[in-house]
Amino acid sequence: MYRAPVDEIAFTLKHVAGLQAAIDAGSLGELSEDLVDAILHEAGRFATEEVAPLHGIGDAHGAVLKDAAVTMPPGWKDLYRRWIDGGWNALSGPEEFGGQGLPTMLGVAALEMWNSGSMAFGIGPTLTMGAVEAIEKHASEALKKTYLEKLVSGEWMGTMNLTEPQAGSDLAALRARAEPVGDGTYRVFGQKIFITYGEHDFTDNIVHLVLARLPDAPAGTRGISLFLVPKFFVEEDGSLGARNDVFCSSIEHKLGIHASPTCTMIYGDGFAGGGQPGAIGWLIGEENKGLACMFTMMNNARLAVGMQGVAIAETATQKAIAFANERRQGKATGYDGDGMAPIVHHPDVQRNLLTMKALTAIARAIAYSCAHATDMAHAGGEAGKHWQERANLLTPIAKAFSTDVGVEVASMGVQVHGGMGFIEETGAASLYRDARIAPIYEGTNGIQAIDLVTRKLPQAGGDHVLGYIGELSEVVDALRDSNLDGFGRTADNLEASLKDFLDATLFLQDQVSDGGLQQALAGATPYLRLFALAAGGVYLAKGAIAEKSAGRIALCRFFAENLVGETRALKERVSLGAESLAAAAAALVAA
Amino acid sequence: MYRAPVDEIAFTLKHVAGLQAAIDAGSLGELSEDLVDAILHEAGRFATEEVAPLHGIGDAHGAVLKDAAVTMPPGWKDLYRRWIDGGWNALSGPEEFGGQGLPTMLGVAALEMWNSGSMAFGIGPTLTMGAVEAIEKHASEALKKTYLEKLVSGEWMGTMNLTEPQAGSDLAALRARAEPVGDGTYRVFGQKIFITYGEHDFTDNIVHLVLARLPDAPAGTRGISLFLVPKFFVEEDGSLGARNDVFCSSIEHKLGIHASPTCTMIYGDGFAGGGQPGAIGWLIGEENKGLACMFTMMNNARLAVGMQGVAIAETATQKAIAFANERRQGKATGYDGDGMAPIVHHPDVQRNLLTMKALTAIARAIAYSCAHATDMAHAGGEAGKHWQERANLLTPIAKAFSTDVGVEVASMGVQVHGGMGFIEETGAASLYRDARIAPIYEGTNGIQAIDLVTRKLPQAGGDHVLGYIGELSEVVDALRDSNLDGFGRTADNLEASLKDFLDATLFLQDQVSDGGLQQALAGATPYLRLFALAAGGVYLAKGAIAEKSAGRIALCRFFAENLVGETRALKERVSLGAESLAAAAAALVAA
């Protein structure tokens, strides 16, 4: 069973990702270390004692649709109620509407824990947060007044309606339409698919944010507008009125996150009865600028999904280590107890467990560093701009690498359990199933890699990422200067990986700026992994230098002497692999 | 939907794995190329048209236990009947008992196709074949006469009963016991778990092979005997008699292969009623030599599981390529048709698909080469010994690498499908679920790697594997001499990977022979992958040289310029990684 690793989370936040320095410099207002510790401790308790125990029930029962209503698994509605009563939904919400306005760093640390407890639970509020952000930044005062307080507290939940059957990664293909009624509202029509928490019984009302086209809108992404469509209308006094014409027509039968209802939503088919069909919606932001409204919250949503990868990896690692300490098979050097040795003493099992542990640690370090940059970006000015670029740079890594790690580590976790891993009741399999969606949704990992290479590497004329690599090199210098024992060849290996990182970066920057876009696209995915491994190794070193503990030094060295060497092959794949890829790809196209 | 890749299978058998040369040299008796083609074609038809269409039903319904009886999914019993009526179970069975006695190469090629159609279907007969082999080689004439013909035809099925709750990888811990009755039979008692096809309605009788201890047996693996325990006794005239005291008490709720009943079997609890409890069994082979009897069929069973990895990878790749040709999103260079481009035109998708294709091809080449060695080993004499060593060497690679590839490729397959990949009805998810057991059962992949390093590398004083690497080098020389266009840097890169392979091999041989067992155990898993990638690249080259086609050359080059470079990092992990692993592992052990 999951136990929230509160100390590890706190350490990574403070000493790897930069929270301690930010607190000390007063960059985060009046936030104190004590408050941080208290919040993490309490969130850890809730995730461990309240969320995690309901994961298995959620997975087994799933969400159930009947007569357009979705019933959540037994105990889940109460769980959600206790969770919002604890103020957790409001953690990083705006203070003006009842939120606690705490930094993103704390928000993602808590999010990691909810998702470790149960990813199907953690995903719901993430959507609400996205809706809060979009409304806060772009909606009219009237809409804010009506909706924000209840969305911040969690009394109502929010959803994001982008995808249609023909429009997934390519939103230019959207067809949902909105017609002006004449009174400032719109009638929205269309079908949206894969709508997470589109319908459920957690809350009395659900606030849908929906992308749709106005009648005279230009084609493509410049003709998309964003609408707020409540499930129930809200009366002047705040009470709920009539049912709007939006309904869930089906929920998906999925590989994982069974308790998260993935809905097909039908807008404007007249199911609500009464007058004219059409789901009544209110415009958020300007006409035809809906995608820009969505993009303002995209970074945070992507980081949130990245946390799911970290979360699953953490739970899978804990579970595998616990099992390996209990399960006994065979003899092992280094075990001198009675009978068969716990399998944790077998070097091959140790390799799996340490790989899981190291990958989880670097994914977490990258994600928290991304959150730190987001928090620092609020400063504004030159410094704010710098940190926003850093957040932009790290977001695709935090999303894609962490979720790939989630899948890899969950798979290794099943393996460590042997035959028991394949039995559903053991629980390792549910992590392997749940993990698999995170590399797909909120922009597939391929799209993250393309975003990284084509939009993030060119930031600041290409200098931003080079400055980042320079900062990482300084940590390696500090490691050499530290004279700490136990690092072995860590400094040399990390330095070599940073050289690979730099070479590949310069190569791709040249391609992007100089007509080699196909080469850049072909190298994007291996580059993203190279970036993460090279940076991740340095983050482990940073933590090890800060704490000077044998355990952290040993894990860093294991990573540097066993895992980071992959960067060389990745660099070659980036810089030398595109031509053969193009040559071989011809055979893939159906005649 | 799966279409058996009959031409690709035939090509790999003949021109990569050595079937053509063996036919031409008369090493396989009267086997002709025409017969090979006819069998592959017909097996492909059956797998495509009969097995594959029932996969989804099998996955959704699963096997159902009620009152100790297991009902297979709708249509499956008829499918099995048509399959044995087609003579497929008897394909490589001994001719003396009605089998066709065809080479292992054909057996595994057919097995690949059944498993591609549905892995839960393919696994059942694999167990029967194992039972046939054990009985043929070790049982008395009387037992052969009673059981073999019906097991060869498939009228009855067989099972293997090794695992107990405390004894998985470590069979020394077995507790099931057998007491001599005095009339040549034994009463068997105990609980066996994870028994594949332990109970079902495919056949009227089921023949269990069971490992158990005699009362006076020594402890450990030298005190284990093998018994044949039929579900129903067989009368003198071959008809079925009374029920034996062996029952299925439960079936597992598993991540995948839902239609394969994974049973807990209870021996000797007296459920059959009547007289004294105890499941009546007959000894196979000598007392206390049961493990040796099991080991004679272990190689083939491991290769059979390896074929499941190849099979899943093939199906996943086909499915992903088909989807990528249909699904349209965005624009792509190289697509000049109307509207959005099929995603197969996006370089990042191409990278996934080509990686899937190349990994599948090399896993298949290795597995078929292993089968070829098994066939050639029947020659006896020095040549036979050489080929048996080759089969021994390649078996752990065929098992472990192929099944790892099955998981990797199935996961990439889900990814290529985007959101649809997470929806069960799409079918990509079931491959991801099914694939996950193959690295675990029939000896976990970690155990395969340890077997490779500690038992197979030392064969022939260490010379066998070195000779194998030498043969691979000759193929690279032939590639250089071929003057074929389109290979790019293939020869250089394959040569470098063979150098890594050689270096790592020599390093591990030294460790094993010179007191460095812990180092060898720590490096086993990365070494196995290194071996497979280096050898696999050469097999692709061998095929490309033989066919001289642009497609095969391009895929080989893609592999050589994008994937084989991983061997360098793997070599370093093998030779330099153990010390840091040991240092970091201390933290894994629970206090």
Chai-1 contact restraints between the chains, C-beta under 6 A:
chainA,res_idxA,chainB,res_idxB,connection_type,confidence,min_distance_angstrom,max_distance_angstrom,comment,restraint_id
A,G168,B,G418,contact,1.0,0.0,6.0,A-B,restraint_1
A,S169,B,Q329,contact,1.0,0.0,6.0,A-B,restraint_2
A,D170,B,Q329,contact,1.0,0.0,6.0,A-B,restraint_3
A,D170,B,G330,contact,1.0,0.0,6.0,A-B,restraint_4
A,F194,B,G419,contact,1.0,0.0,6.0,A-B,restraint_5
A,E252,B,I423,contact,1.0,0.0,6.0,A-B,restraint_6
A,H253,B,E424,contact,1.0,0.0,6.0,A-B,restraint_7
A,K254,B,F422,contact,1.0,0.0,6.0,A-B,restraint_8
A,L255,B,F422,contact,1.0,0.0,6.0,A-B,restraint_9
A,L255,B,A429,contact,1.0,0.0,6.0,A-B,restraint_10
A,I321,B,L588,contact,1.0,0.0,6.0,A-B,restraint_11
A,N325,B,A590,contact,1.0,0.0,6.0,A-B,restraint_12
A,Q329,B,S169,contact,1.0,0.0,6.0,A-B,restraint_13
A,Q329,B,D170,contact,1.0,0.0,6.0,A-B,restraint_14
A,G330,B,D170,contact,1.0,0.0,6.0,A-B,restraint_15
A,T333,B,Q518,contact,1.0,0.0,6.0,A-B,restraint_16
A,V344,B,L588,contact,1.0,0.0,6.0,A-B,restraint_17
A,V344,B,V589,contact,1.0,0.0,6.0,A-B,restraint_18
A,P347,B,L521,contact,1.0,0.0,6.0,A-B,restraint_19
A,P347,B,A522,contact,1.0,0.0,6.0,A-B,restraint_20
A,D348,B,G446,contact,1.0,0.0,6.0,A-B,restraint_21
A,D348,B,A524,contact,1.0,0.0,6.0,A-B,restraint_22
A,D348,B,T525,contact,1.0,0.0,6.0,A-B,restraint_23
A,Q350,B,A585,contact,1.0,0.0,6.0,A-B,restraint_24
A,R351,B,L581,contact,1.0,0.0,6.0,A-B,restraint_25
A,L353,B,L588,contact,1.0,0.0,6.0,A-B,restraint_26
A,L354,B,A584,contact,1.0,0.0,6.0,A-B,restraint_27
A,V414,B,R436,contact,1.0,0.0,6.0,A-B,restraint_28
A,Q415,B,P439,contact,1.0,0.0,6.0,A-B,restraint_29
A,G418,B,G168,contact,1.0,0.0,6.0,A-B,restraint_30
A,G418,B,I440,contact,1.0,0.0,6.0,A-B,restraint_31
A,G418,B,T444,contact,1.0,0.0,6.0,A-B,restraint_32
A,G419,B,F194,contact,1.0,0.0,6.0,A-B,restraint_33
A,G419,B,I440,contact,1.0,0.0,6.0,A-B,restraint_34
A,F422,B,K254,contact,1.0,0.0,6.0,A-B,restraint_35
A,F422,B,L255,contact,1.0,0.0,6.0,A-B,restraint_36
A,F422,B,I437,contact,1.0,0.0,6.0,A-B,restraint_37
A,I423,B,E252,contact,1.0,0.0,6.0,A-B,restraint_38
A,E424,B,H253,contact,1.0,0.0,6.0,A-B,restraint_39
A,A429,B,L255,contact,1.0,0.0,6.0,A-B,restraint_40
A,R436,B,V414,contact,1.0,0.0,6.0,A-B,restraint_41
A,I437,B,F422,contact,1.0,0.0,6.0,A-B,restraint_42
A,I440,B,G418,contact,1.0,0.0,6.0,A-B,restraint_43
A,I440,B,G419,contact,1.0,0.0,6.0,A-B,restraint_44
A,G446,B,D348,contact,1.0,0.0,6.0,A-B,restraint_45
A,G488,B,S580,contact,1.0,0.0,6.0,A-B,restraint_46
A,Q518,B,T333,contact,1.0,0.0,6.0,A-B,restraint_47
A,L521,B,P347,contact,1.0,0.0,6.0,A-B,restraint_48
A,A522,B,P347,contact,1.0,0.0,6.0,A-B,restraint_49
A,A524,B,D348,contact,1.0,0.0,6.0,A-B,restraint_50
A,T525,B,D348,contact,1.0,0.0,6.0,A-B,restraint_51
A,G551,B,A587,contact,1.0,0.0,6.0,A-B,restraint_52
A,A554,B,A583,contact,1.0,0.0,6.0,A-B,restraint_53
A,A554,B,A584,contact,1.0,0.0,6.0,A-B,restraint_54
A,L555,B,A584,contact,1.0,0.0,6.0,A-B,restraint_55
A,R557,B,S580,contact,1.0,0.0,6.0,A-B,restraint_56
A,F558,B,S580,contact,1.0,0.0,6.0,A-B,restraint_57
A,F558,B,L581,contact,1.0,0.0,6.0,A-B,restraint_58
A,F558,B,A584,contact,1.0,0.0,6.0,A-B,restraint_59
A,E561,B,L576,contact,1.0,0.0,6.0,A-B,restraint_60
A,E561,B,G577,contact,1.0,0.0,6.0,A-B,restraint_61
A,E561,B,S580,contact,1.0,0.0,6.0,A-B,restraint_62
A,N562,B,R573,contact,1.0,0.0,6.0,A-B,restraint_63
A,N562,B,G577,contact,1.0,0.0,6.0,A-B,restraint_64
A,G565,B,A569,contact,1.0,0.0,6.0,A-B,restraint_65
A,G565,B,E572,contact,1.0,0.0,6.0,A-B,restraint_66
A,E566,B,A569,contact,1.0,0.0,6.0,A-B,restraint_67
A,A569,B,G565,contact,1.0,0.0,6.0,A-B,restraint_68
A,A569,B,E566,contact,1.0,0.0,6.0,A-B,restraint_69
A,A569,B,A569,contact,1.0,0.0,6.0,A-B,restraint_70
A,E572,B,G565,contact,1.0,0.0,6.0,A-B,restraint_71
A,R573,B,N562,contact,1.0,0.0,6.0,A-B,restraint_72
A,L576,B,E561,contact,1.0,0.0,6.0,A-B,restraint_73
A,G577,B,E561,contact,1.0,0.0,6.0,A-B,restraint_74
A,G577,B,N562,contact,1.0,0.0,6.0,A-B,restraint_75
A,S580,B,G488,contact,1.0,0.0,6.0,A-B,restraint_76
A,S580,B,R557,contact,1.0,0.0,6.0,A-B,restraint_77
A,S580,B,F558,contact,1.0,0.0,6.0,A-B,restraint_78
A,S580,B,E561,contact,1.0,0.0,6.0,A-B,restraint_79
A,L581,B,R351,contact,1.0,0.0,6.0,A-B,restraint_80
A,A583,B,A554,contact,1.0,0.0,6.0,A-B,restraint_81
A,A584,B,L354,contact,1.0,0.0,6.0,A-B,restraint_82
A,A584,B,A554,contact,1.0,0.0,6.0,A-B,restraint_83
A,A584,B,L555,contact,1.0,0.0,6.0,A-B,restraint_84
A,A584,B,F558,contact,1.0,0.0,6.0,A-B,restraint_85
A,A585,B,Q350,contact,1.0,0.0,6.0,A-B,restraint_86
A,A587,B,G551,contact,1.0,0.0,6.0,A-B,restraint_87
A,L588,B,I321,contact,1.0,0.0,6.0,A-B,restraint_88
A,L588,B,V344,contact,1.0,0.0,6.0,A-B,restraint_89
A,L588,B,L353,contact,1.0,0.0,6.0,A-B,restraint_90
A,V589,B,V344,contact,1.0,0.0,6.0,A-B,restraint_91
A,A590,B,N325,contact,1.0,0.0,6.0,A-B,restraint_92
